[in-house]
Amino acid sequence: MSIPILSSKDSKTDYVSTCLSNGLIGVSPGPNPLLPGKAVVAGFIHEHPTMQFEQFSPAPYPIGLDLIIDEQSMRDYPDSITVLDQSLNMSNGELTTSMKMKIGGDNSLEINVVQFACRSVPCLVAQEVNLKTDRECTVKVRTKIDTDNIDLSEFKPRTRDITGGWYSVDLVDQVKAFESDRCRLGIAQIIPRGNDIDQDDVGHYRLKMKPGKKKSFQMIASVVSDLYHFEPHLEAIRLARWGDMVGYERLKQQNHLAWDELWRSRIKVIGCDEEDQQALDVAFYYLHSNIHPSTKTGYPPFGLTQNSAYYGHNFWDTDLWTFIPTVLVQPEAGKATIEYRHKGLDAAKNRAKLFGYRGAQYPWEASIDGSEVTPSNCPTGWAQQHTTVGVAWCAWEYYMATRDYFGLNDFVWPILKNVNEWVESRGKFTKRGFEFDMMMGPDEHINDLSNQTYFNLLAKKSIQAGIECCEIMGYKVPRKWEKIYKQIFIPMDHQNGVVLPYDPDSMVTAYDEDTRTFIKKKLTLDGQTYSLGNLHFLFVHGTPVDDQIFTNTYLAEEKIRLNREPEPSVPGSARAPSFTSPVYMACAAFNNERGKSAELFKNSWKPYWLEPFGMTLEYQSQDYGSYITSFGSMLQQTMLGLTGLRINTGEDWSVYPSKLPEGWESIDIDQLFIRGNPVSVHASHGKKAVINEK
């Protein structure tokens, strides 16, 4: 099966546009891609108008145009345009749109537009416009840096139009600088001069058309936020000129080569149906189109496809759901994720001090510089502290995956050291071991827990990583770390060999409707408050419990899960977020429930799929995508969970026999990067995966 080309042939149907992204710029063209679309730029932020925290700002659409024939403007008469087809070629990241413009009587102008976000120069987006008419005429072209897509009442930009002056007329066609209340942005457009197009003035061009003869022109736009340069509008000019020098055709060729290299890591399944293979390919495309080695802002749950969905903040998604399928395919992009977390280390240290702890306490929602930006009315902002140990484990997974010794010293060790100092101060020794109270786990419906299992297990893994890192770097292992590692308390039903989700003696804070006060009450382990998935969510990261205990816990929780009413806290249910189903898919296969595994794989994408471009939803009740976390979950559970591979410090990553969903015979990946070396992976059901160095 070839890499997908997804298409829409009905321009009258309202659909969610795809996003062309490269990790620095995300543009979402509409059915007519020359009209104002949406754009998000890494580092371009503003203040939320009511809640006042940092969020991604909507950005101007950098590649807008108007076509004018006989004084008839495409923008003034949008109904004159019929969109015939719009196709996203995921093999090279190109969006191609075919349109027809009625120009009086029975005459028309055929318009074909090809657009892509450059991976070789990630501050650039480019497009080519091909025109053909059935009568002699002159087509006027007006370039546009569009702000019509911005809600000015929310954004309130202070805009400086600097299209006049020597540096724009002589060097580029249009330059604009935009200032939000927190950031600046520069955009520059250039149309490379050619035989087909003549320039009349800044942003004004014309093409003399002959019947049946095609003419074309290209546009290159650079987009720069002040996160990357202190004078973004001037740097945008320089980079637009660089794009002009490289040339449209070479940029296009380089983009093809970059995608060819990425697709060498395609997950190919023998035995699954075509739509499941397509779902894996779509997940691969959107995940890798939204991350780049040049990324400095982390990896938000919706990548650069949205500015409002989670506001561009970074959650545990960055470290535990999208990192593995990134670092094994793009090691340098994985490095960018850890560098982002290291950049936020000082903010995490300051946050720990505010809570009265030592070390570093990472936020639940992190800004582009790593500071806490969770809405102040959300309890996740102060209670969901498991992000901290997740960041540490992700840093260690980076080292294990890459064997980057320079990175180990520069940013992995500083993160591990400070997080483990926080773990020391966050818990306390008791008669039962080392315990943690006042915690919220992944289940956001229960707060103020004692010994929340997901956190305790991940804290154990963080301490383990710190010990191993000390041994590699020749440092003396702190005795307290060794003691904590051995004594971290894990709530257990010892009679049945099952890990419980939290301490059965937890006293939680609850709001009493009658007295309108907060009271303490004991939380019972009944069906509705039994938090699910604490072990499951660590499945591909290596659960620090015996395999039999894992299986016992899985089977016990399945009885609860399948009898619960659909809720966000019930993974795989109709109201659950889409990232949960792949986890349970892999766990079901591991426990030899192949039929259930196949159903859960289908459930992980099909109810959440948005036609025509597969912009996956987080929740089935929503109407917007594209939820990158779900794509990351699907990919990592397929790459590691099903194949039995586990990232570790040893030489052999084939830890378990491959267990595949019903009907799946094998999984092949032609190229992954393990410890800095390219390898191929072949995993047949029931056998350990074979890793071959290339």
N, C-alpha and C positions, 0 to 999 in steps of 0.2 A: 504494500500500500504506500502510495506516495505521500509526501508531506502535504498537509491540507492547504487547499485554496478555498476559502469561504466567501460566499457571494450573496449579494442582495440584488434582486432584479425588479423590486417594487418600490419606487421612490415615494409613493404616496402612503406607504405604511410607516408609521412612527416606530423607529427602532433605536436601540442603544448603539451609538457609533462605536467603532473600534478605536483603540488608542495606538498611535505610532510613537514608540518611546525608545530611548537608548540609555536610560539611567540618569541623564541630566535634563532632558526635555521630554515632555509628553504632550503630543497634540492629538486632539480628537476631532477630525474633520467630519462634517455632516454629509448628507447625501450629495449635496453640491459642495465639493471640498474647497472651492474658491471663495465661498461665503464665510463669514466669521464662524470659526469653530471654537472649541475650548482648548486651553493650554495650561500646563502646570510646569514650573521650572524649579529644579532643585536649588534650594537656598532662597527663593523669592517668597517671602512670608509677610503677613500682616497680623494685626491684632483682631481677634474675634470681636465683632461689634457690640456684643452684650456681655459675654463671659470673660473677655479681656485677655485670654491666653493666646499664645502664638499659634498660628495655623498657616498652612499653605495658602498663598494668595492666588486667586484667579489671575492669569497672565494674558496679555494681548495675544491674539492669534497672529503668528509671524509671517504667514505665507498667503495672505489674502490678495485677491485680484478682482478687478472689474473688467469686463469685455464690453466694448461699445461699437455698434455698427449702425450707421445712418442715424447717429445721435440716440439710438436706442440702447440703454444701459441694462446689462444683465441684472444689476442690483436694483434698479428702479422697476424692472419688470421680471421678477423672479418666476412668474408663471410661464414665461417664454421658454424656460428650461425644462426639458424632460430628461430625467436620469434613466439611462438604459440599463446600466449595470455598474455595480461597485464590488470589487473583488480584493480580498486580502490574501496575498501570497505569503504564507508563513515560512517558506523556505528562504526568503530573502528580505522579509519585512516591508514589502512594497504594497501600497494601496493603489489600485488602478480604477479610475472612474471614467465611464463613457457616458457622454451627454449629447443632447441635440438642442440647439437654440433656434427657435423660429425667428426669422428676420424679415418678415413681410411676405404676403402672398403665400406661395408654395415653396419659398426658399428657406434654407436652413444652414446653420453652421454646426459641423460635427466637432465635438470637443473631447479630447482624451487627456486625462491628467494622471501622472504617475508621481507618487509622493513617498518619501522615506525619511526616517531619522537616522543620521549617519552614525555608525559605530566606530569608524576610523577617526573621526573628529567629532566627538559627542556634543559639542556646542552648536552643531549645524543641523538644520533640516533642509531638505532639497525637494524640488519638484520640476517636472517637465510638462509643458502644455503643448499638445499637438492639435492643430486646427486644420479643417478642410471645409470648403464651402462650395455650393453649387452655382454661384454666380460671382462675377468680379466685384470686389468691394475692398474697403480698407477697414481693418479691425484695429481699433484703438485699445491699448492696454494701459490700465491704471493700477499701479502697485499699491498695496494697502497693508499697513500694520494696524490690524483691527482691534479696536477697543469696544466694539458693539457687543462683544460677548461677555463684558464685565458689568456686573451690577454696581453702578457707581455709588448707590446709596449705602452699599456694604463696604465697598473697597476704598472709596474716597482717595483716589490717587492724586498726587501732585505731579502733573505731567509736564515735561519740557520737550517741546518739539524742536529738534535741532537739525531739521532737514536742510536749512539754509547754511551757507558757509562753505569754505573751500574744501573742508574735509568730507563733506557729503556729496557735493556736486562732482568733485574730481575723483573721489574714491569709491563711493557707494551711492545707491539710489535713494535710500531713505534711512535715517537714523532717528531713533527716539529713545529718550531716557524716561523711565517711570520711577516714581518714588511712592512707596507705600509708607505707612506710619512707622515701619521698622526696617525697611530694606529698599535697595535700589536695583533697577534692572535696565539693561541696555539691549536694544534690538537693532540690527542693521540688515537691510535687504540689498541684494545685488542681482541684476540680470546680466549675465555674461554677454558681451557684445558678439553678434554673429551676423551671418549674411541674411538671415530671415527677418530680423527685427531692427528697426531704426528708432533712435531716441529723439524726442522732441524737447523734453525738459526733465527735471527731476521727477521720476516716477511716472513719466508719460512716454508711451511708445506707440508705434504703429507697424502693422504688417499689411503689405499689399497682396491681396489674395487673388489667385486665378482659379477658375472653376476646376474642381477635381484635383488640384495640386495641394499636397500637404505642406504646411509650414509649422515650425515649432520654435519654442524658446524655453530656456531654463531659468529657474530662480533658486538662489541659495540665500538662506537667512541664518544669521548667527544670533544666539540668545545667551546673555551672560548676566548672572546675578553677582551682587557685590560679595557673596561668599567666596567667589573665585577671583575677583579683581576689584580694587577700591575705586576704579573709574570704569564701571561696566560698559557705559555707552562708547567710550573710546576703544576699549578692548574689543567690543563687538565689531567696530569698524575694521580693526586689524584682522580679526578672525574671518570676517566676511571676505576680505581681500585674500586671505590665505585660501579660503574655499574657492575663490575665483581662480587663483593660480593653480591649485590642484586640478580644478575643472570638474564639471558635473559628471562626465563619463567616468573619470578616474574615481571620484567619490562613490559612484554607483558600483563600480567594479570592486572597490575595497569593501563596500558594504556587503556585497555578495560573498566575497571571500571570508569575511568575518562570520557571516551566518553559516557558510559551509563548514567552517571549523566548529562552531557551536553544535551544529546538527550531527557531527560525528558522535556526539554523546546521546543521540536519540535512543529512547527505550523502545526496543522492538519486541513485540510479544507474538509468539507462535501459538495459535489456538484461540485467541480472543476474537470477538467479532469486530468488524471495522469501526463501529462507532465508539467502542471502548479504546481502540488504538488511536482514533482521532482525538478522544478526550485527553489521552496522555500527551499527544503532540501539541494540542492547544495549550495545555498546562505548561509544557516546556517552552513554547514560544512566548507566552505572556510573562512567565517568570524571568526568563533571560533577557527579554526586551526591556525590562524595568530595572536592571542592575548592570553596572559597568565598573571596571577598575577605577574609573575617575569619580565614582559616586562618593560624596562626602557627608551625605545626610541620612545614612542608614537605609532601611528598607521598610517603609510603612506598609500596613496591611493591604492597601490598594495601590501601592507603587506610586507612579505618577499619572494614574488614570483619573484621579479625582482630587479636588482640593478640599472638599467638604466632608467626605467620608472619613471619619477619624482624624480629619484636619491635617493629615501628613505626619502625625505623631508616630513614634516607634514604640512598639509593645514587645512582649515576649515572642511575638511572631518573628521578629528580626533575628532572634538567636536560636529558637528551637523549632521553627516551622519552615523557614525559607533558606536557612544557612547551608544545611547539608547538600541539597541539590544545586546550590550555587558553588560551594567551594570544590566539589568533586568535578565540576565542569569548567568553572572559571576560577581557578585558585586565587588570582589577583583580585577578582571581585569579592571573594570571600575575605581576603585580607582587608579590603576596604571596609567591610562590616566591622571587623575587630578594631581597626583604626578609629572608626567612628565611636565605638564604645570606650576606647582608650581616651579619645578626646573629651569624653564626658566624665572622666575619672575624677577630676577636681570638683565638678558639680556634685558627683555622688559622695565624695568625702564631706563636702559641706552639708549635704542632706543628712548624712549619718550623724554629724555633730548636732544638728537641730533636733534629732530624735533622742540624743543622749547616748549614741553608740559610737564605737570606734570604726576605723576602716572606711569602707565605701558602701553606700546604700543606693543602688540604682533605682530610678523611678519606674512607675508603671507605664506612664506615657512620657516619652522623652522628646524634647525639642531638637532642632538641628544642631545645637551645641551640647546636647545631652542633659539639659536641665529638666526638672519636673514640670509638666504642663497639663497634667490631668485636670479636667474641670473640677473646681473646688467643691462642688456639691456631690461628687462621686466618691463613695467610700473606697473604691479601688485605689484612689490616690494615696491613701495612708495605710491601707490594710493588705493590699496585694503585693507583698514584698518578695514573693518567690522569683520575681524578675531578677533580683540581685544574684542569686545563686545560678540562675539560668545563664546570665551573662558570663559568669566565671566558667561554667561548663562549656559554653560555646567557644570561648577563647582556647580552652584546652582541646576541644575537638579540632579547632583550626591547626594547632600544633601537631596533633596526632595525624591529621589528614595530609599535612604538607611537609612536616619535618623542617619547618622554617626556623632555624636556630637563631637567626638575627631577630625575627619576630618574637621568638620565645623570650629573648632578653629585653627587647624594646617595649613590647606591649602585653604579651601574654602573662608574664610573671608579675608585672605591676598590678594587673587586674586581679589575678589569683590571690596575691599577697593581701591586697586591701579588702577583697571580698571575704577572705577567710578570717581576717581580723574582725570584720563585722560579724561573721558567724559566731566567733568566740564571745563577743560582747552581747550578741542578740539572744543567746541561749543561756541555760544555767544547769549545773549538775544537781541532780536529786538522787534519791534512793533508787529510782528506776533507770537512771542514766542521764544523758544530756538532752534537755527538753526545751521546747519553744512554745510560747503561748502568744495570744493576741495576733492571730494570723487568718488570712483569707487565702483559700486555694484557688484553683482554676474555676471552681463552682462559685460564681459571684453572688449566689443567692444566700450564702451562709457566711457569716462574719464572726470574728473574735473567737476563733477556734484554738484549742490546745493541741499541739502536735499534729498539725495538718500534714497528712502523709506525703503528699506530693512535695511539699517544701522540705520536710525532713529527709526524704530520700535524695533530693537534689542537693541539699546541704551536705549530705554524706559524700556525694559524688564530687562536690566542689573541694571538700577537705582532701579526698583521695587524690584529686588532680594536683592540689598544692603540695602534697607529700611527694608525689612522683616528680613534680617539677623541681623541687628542692634536690632530690637525688640526682637528676640529670644535670643540674647546674652546679652541683658540688656544695650546696648549702646544707647546714645542719638542720634537720627536720625539727621544728618546734615540738617539744614533748606534749604540749597541750593539744596540738592537732592530732597526734596519734591517739591520745586518750579520747578526744571528741569522736574521732572516726569509729573507734570501737564501741562507744557507748551511746551514740545517737539513738534515741528512743523511737521505735517504730510500733505503732499500735497494732496489735495482733489478736485474732481469735485463734489461740493456740490449739484449741481442741480440733478445729477444722483446718488448721494450717492456712489461714486466710489473713491477708493484710487488710486492716480496717481503714476507712478514709480519714479518720481523726480519732482523737482520744475519746472513748465512750464517756468519760467524765467531764467533757467540755461543758463549761457554763458560758452561754452566748448572750450577747446583748440583744434584746428584742424590744420592739415598740409595742406598748400596751395601748390598744385603741380606747379602752374604757377609761383608764386614768390619764391617758395622753402623756405618759412618761416612758422612759427607757428603763427596762428591768432586766435583771440577770435570771436566766432560767436554764435548766439542764436540757441539752440537745439529745434527743433519743435517736438511736440508729434504726429508724423505721423506714419504710419504703420511700416516703416522699422527701426525706432529708438526707438520705444516704447518698453522699457525693460519689459519682461514678468516674472511672477512668484514671485514677491517680497513678496506677501502674502502667496502664495502657499508653498514657501520654509520654512515658519514658521508654517505650518499647524499642524504638530504633536507636536510642541513646544508651541503651544498656541498663536494665533494671537491676539495682544492687540487692536483689533477693534471689533465692534459689529458684530454678526453673519450675520445680514442682509447686512451690508456693505461688509463683506467677499463675500457673495453670489453675490451681485451686481457687485463687482470687478471681480469675477470669470467669470460671464456671459459676461461682457464687454470684458474681455481679450480673451475669447474663440473665439469671432468673429474675433479678430485680429490674434490670433494664427493660426486658421484654414485657413486663407487667405494668410498667409506669405509663401514665398518660403522656402524650407528646409535650415536651417542654424544652427550652434551650439547654437545660442541664441534663437532658436525656440524649446522649449521643446517638446519631443515626435516626432519630425521630423526625417527623415532619416539621417540627419547630426548632430543631437543632441547627447550629451553624454548620456549614458544609465541610469545614476542615475536620470534623470529628469522625465522619464515616470512613475515610481511608485508614485511620488508626484501627478501628474495629474490624475493617476488612483484613488487615494484615494479622491482627491477633486471632481472628477466626481461622484463617488459613494455618497459622502456627499450631493451633489446637485441632487441626484436621477437620474443620468444618468448612469444606471447600465450597459447598453450595451456598452457605450463608455468606462466605467471603465474596463470591461472585455477585450476589445480590447487593452487598454493601458497596462493592466497587461501583456498580451501576448507580446506586443511590448517592454516591459521593459527587456525582456531576450532573446526572440527567435532570433531576428536579430543579437544579439550580442554573441550568443552561439558558442563556439569553440569545435568541436568534438575532441576526444571522451570523454573528462573529464570535459566539462562545464566551461572551463577557460574563463570567460566572458570578452568581450572587453569593452573599454571605448567608442570608436567610431567604427562604422561599417567598416570604411576604414582601420582599423588597422589589424595586424595579430598576436598580442600578448595579453595575459591576465596575471594575473587574477585581474580584477578591483574590489577590495574589497568595494570601495565606493558604487558601484551599488548594491552589495549584501546588504550592510547596509541600503541603501535607501529602497530596496524592503522589508526587514524585518521590519524596523520601521514603514513604512507606512501600512504594514499588521497588525502588533501587536497593533499599536495605532490608525493610521489613519482610518482603516476600522472598528475596534471594538468600536471606540468612547472613548477609554481610554485616559486620559491625566495625565501626572505626575504633581502633585500639592502638596501643603502643607497640604491640608485637608485630611479627612479620606476616602472620596469617589472619586475614580478615574474614575468611570463610568459617564462621563460628558455628552455624546451624545448617542442616540440610534445607534446601529451598522448599518452601511450601507455597503452592500457587492456587489461585481460585479455580473452581471447577471449569474444565475446558481449556485452561491455559496449560500449555505443554512446556514452554521455556521462555526465558527472557534473555535477550542479547543486547549488550551495550558495547559499541565498537571502541569507545574511548572514554575513560575516566582518568582522573589524575590522583594517584595514590602515592603519598610521600614524595611528591614532585615528579613522579614518573608516569607517562601515559601507559595505560593498560587496557585490555579488553576484558569483558566479563561475560561468561555464559553460565546461565543457571537453569538446569532442568529440574522439573518437579521431583522431589524425593532424594535429590543428590546435592552434595555441597557444590556451591558455585566454583567455577574454574576461572582463575585470574591469570591472564597471560601478559607479561611485559611486552611492549612493542619495540 
